Amino acid sequence: KVHSIERQKALFDSSGVLLKAMGWKPFLYYGDGYKGKPVFAPFDGIIITCGAPDIPQALLGQLKVGGRMVIPVGDGETQRMWTIERISELEFTKKDHGCAAFVPMLEARARD
């Protein structure tokens, strides 16, 4: 199962149309990606497609043991692309994949 959270209404609406046309049936949510979807956790994987100033702790908590998160981290024009793997309830490993440039991850309420 694939769950996706989009903060901007126009992107939320267009992604639903596009994914349906491609034959995909993910669960789409309009809201704050910083919070994730704890009701459906734990997740095998989490992919963040915007630059976060830091790694959201709420999302780390939603990874299952053995699960991985791919996330660009940094608050400048470029970020570092990381893969984070949960190896136990309290332990994570982190692998740096170099520089990347993404739009910033915005916290708080969703935008129209």
C-alpha positions as CSV (number, residue, x, y, z in Angstrom):
1,K,0.0,0.0,0.0
2,V,1.2,3.5,-0.8
3,H,0.1,6.6,1.2
4,S,1.0,10.1,0.0
5,I,0.5,13.4,1.8
6,E,0.4,16.7,-0.2
7,R,0.3,20.1,1.5
8,Q,-0.7,22.2,-1.6
9,K,-4.2,21.8,-2.7
10,A,-3.5,22.2,-6.5
11,L,-0.8,19.5,-6.4
12,F,-3.0,17.3,-4.3
13,D,-5.8,17.5,-6.8
14,S,-3.7,17.1,-9.9
15,S,-1.7,14.1,-8.5
16,G,-4.9,12.2,-7.8
17,V,-6.0,12.7,-11.4
18,L,-2.6,11.7,-12.8
19,L,-2.1,8.7,-10.6
20,K,-5.6,7.4,-11.3
21,A,-5.0,7.8,-15.1
22,M,-1.8,5.8,-14.7
23,G,-3.7,3.0,-13.0
24,W,-2.3,3.5,-9.6
25,K,-4.4,3.5,-6.5
26,P,-2.5,5.1,-3.6
27,F,-4.1,6.6,-0.6
28,L,-3.9,10.3,-1.0
29,Y,-4.2,12.9,1.9
30,Y,-4.2,16.7,1.9
31,G,-2.3,17.8,4.9
32,D,0.9,18.3,6.8
33,G,3.6,15.8,5.8
34,Y,5.6,16.5,8.9
35,K,3.1,14.6,10.9
36,G,3.0,11.6,8.6
37,K,0.1,9.1,9.1
38,P,0.6,7.4,12.4
39,V,-2.8,5.7,12.2
40,F,-1.3,3.6,9.3
41,A,2.2,3.1,10.7
42,P,4.5,1.4,10.9
43,F,5.8,1.8,7.3
44,D,8.3,-0.2,5.3
45,G,9.5,3.0,3.6
46,I,9.0,6.8,3.6
47,I,10.1,9.0,0.8
48,I,10.2,12.8,1.3
49,T,10.2,14.8,-1.9
50,C,11.0,18.2,-0.4
51,G,13.9,19.6,1.6
52,A,13.4,19.3,5.3
53,P,15.5,21.5,7.6
54,D,15.9,18.5,9.9
55,I,14.6,14.9,10.1
56,P,11.0,15.0,11.4
57,Q,11.0,12.8,14.6
58,A,7.3,11.9,14.0
59,L,8.3,10.3,10.7
60,L,11.2,8.3,12.3
61,G,8.7,7.0,14.8
62,Q,6.5,5.7,12.0
63,L,9.2,3.5,10.4
64,K,9.0,-0.2,11.2
65,V,12.2,-1.9,12.3
66,G,14.0,-2.6,9.0
67,G,12.2,0.3,7.3
68,R,14.0,3.0,5.4
69,M,13.4,6.7,4.8
70,V,14.9,8.7,2.0
71,I,14.9,12.4,2.7
72,P,16.8,15.6,1.6
73,V,17.9,17.5,4.7
74,G,19.1,21.1,4.9
75,D,17.6,24.5,5.1
76,G,19.6,26.2,2.3
77,E,19.4,26.1,-1.5
78,T,20.8,22.6,-1.4
79,Q,20.3,19.7,0.9
80,R,22.1,16.4,1.7
81,M,20.2,13.3,0.5
82,W,20.0,10.7,3.3
83,T,18.8,7.2,3.6
84,I,17.9,6.4,7.2
85,E,17.2,2.8,8.3
86,R,15.6,1.8,11.5
87,I,17.6,-1.1,12.9
88,S,15.9,-1.4,16.3
89,E,13.2,0.4,18.3
90,L,15.7,3.0,19.4
91,E,18.5,2.8,16.8
92,F,18.9,4.2,13.2
93,T,21.6,4.2,10.7
94,K,22.2,7.1,8.3
95,K,23.8,7.0,4.8
96,D,24.7,10.2,2.9
97,H,24.1,10.2,-0.8
98,G,25.5,13.7,-1.6
99,C,23.9,17.0,-2.5
100,A,20.4,17.6,-3.8
101,A,18.1,20.5,-4.4
102,F,14.4,20.4,-3.5
103,V,11.7,22.8,-2.6
104,P,11.5,23.4,1.1
105,M,9.3,21.2,3.4
106,L,6.7,23.4,5.0
107,E,5.3,22.6,8.4
108,A,1.9,23.5,9.9
109,R,-1.4,23.8,8.0
110,A,-2.0,22.7,4.5
111,R,-2.3,25.5,1.9
112,D,-4.9,26.1,-0.8
